[in-house]
């Protein structure tokens, strides 16, 4: 397990199905996940039971827990993994009541170590909407730098928003 001073990253377990279903079907989260329809419990179970080998499925999800608990407070994903180019995307979700306590920062730090030293990833990236200042601050604090901007990329039904591209080179 990946363990820090505040959080641990653990694999997804079958008992996480209801929590993942809650996160995936929360329409507030659809904005950043590009989800348009709810997920079924059966579909989430299929995902949990599928291979979690990043080399096989090109993605992996960790459950973020407080250090002294196995209860899920969030999730952390590596996706679009390219072994050839040694890169992957990063996505993180921390439940609202746990935000601002350093959990996300520590989870990203643990992920850096795993990505570089276990998987051999040298580049991590993420895309953040321009109005998500908390996520921008989180990733900038974690050493990500803005490398580009997709202009008027996201339609939030009120206006078009830019999507900011961030990258972190692991050495």
N, C-alpha and C positions, 0 to 999 in steps of 0.2 A: 504494500500500500504506500501511497504517497502521503507523507505526514509532515505537517508544519507545526508551528506553535499554537495556531488557532483552528486550523481546519485539516481535514484529511480528504483526499480524493480516493474514492473507492469505485469498483466496477458496479454496474447496474445489476440489481438483484430482482427476482420475480416480485418480491414484496413492494418494489418501487412503482409498480404499474399504476396504482391509483394516483400517486403524486405526479408522475409523468403525465398521465392523462389530464390531471388538473392544470398543469403548466401548459401543455400543448393545446388544450381547449379553452384556455383563457384568452378571450379575444383581444385583451390588452397586449398580449405577447405576439399576436399574429402580425402586427405591424413590422416587427423586425425579423420574423421568420418566413414571411411571404406565404403564410397559410391562408387559405380561403375557405376551407371546410373543416369541421371538427374531425378528430381522429376517433376511431372506435377502440374499445378496450382490447379487442382481439388483435387489431393491427399493432397496438403498442406491445402486446405480449409477443407477437411475432418478431418485432424489433428486438425486444429483450432477449429472446431465445436464439436470435440469429448470432452468427459468429461475431465476436467483438475484436477480432484480429484486424488491426488497422491495415495490415498489408493485404488482407483478403477483401475487405469491404470499403477500404479507403476512408474510413471514418471510425471514430471511437467516442463514446460519451462516458464521462465520469460523473458520479454523484458527489456533490460537495456536502460534507457534514461538519458540524462543530466537532472539535477534537474529541470530546468525551461522549459523543453520541453517534449512533448509526443513522439517526433521523436525517432525512434529506432537507437541506436548506437551499439547494440550488443544483445546477448542473453545468458542466463545462465540456464543450465539444471540440474535437479536431475533425475537420471535414475537408473534402477536396484534396486529400493527401496525394501527393505526387512523389513516389520514391525516387524517380529519376531526377527530379529537380529539387528534391529534399525540402518540400514546402507543404504547408497546410494552412487552412483557415481556422480561426478561433471564434467560438461563440460562447457566451457565458450568460447565465441567468441566476440571480440571487433573489430569493423572496424578499419582498419589500421590507418586512420587519427586521431583516438581517443586514440591510444595506447600510453603508457608512460606518461599518465596524471593522473594516480591514480584511474581511473574509475574501472578497473578490480579488484584492491585491495579492494576498498570499496564495490563493488558488492559481492565479496566473503565474506566479513565481514557481510554484511546484510544477506547473505544466511546462514551463521553459526547460527545467531540468529533465523532465521525462522526455520531452520532444527531442532535445539535443543528445542526451546521453543514452537513452533507451532506443528511440526510433531512428535517430540520425537526421532529424529535421534541422535545417539551417535557417530557414525563413518562415516566419509566421505572419499572417495577415488577417485583417478584419475590415469590415465596411460598416460605417456608422452614419446614421442620418444626421444632418446638420443641426437639428434641434435637440439632439440627445447629448447635451453638454456633460451630464454625469458620466456617460460611457466614454466620451472623448477624454475627459479628465482621468478616468481610470486607466485607459490604455496608454495615454501619454505618460502618466506616472510610472507605468510598467515598462517604459522604454520604447514604445511604438512611436513612429514618426509618420506624419502625414506625407503621403507620396503622390497623391492625386485627388481629383474631385470629379465625380460624374454629375454634370450640371442638369438640374430639373429631372432627376432620375426616378424619383419616387412620388407617386400620386397619393396623397393622404386624404383624398376626397374633398379637401378644402383648397389646397394649393399644391404646387409641385416643389419638392424639396431636393436639395443636393445630397448626394451620398459621398462621404469622405472616406478615402482609402488609406489605411494605415498599414505599416509593415515594421517588423522587428527582425533584425538579423542576429541570430544566435551565434556566438563565437566560442 
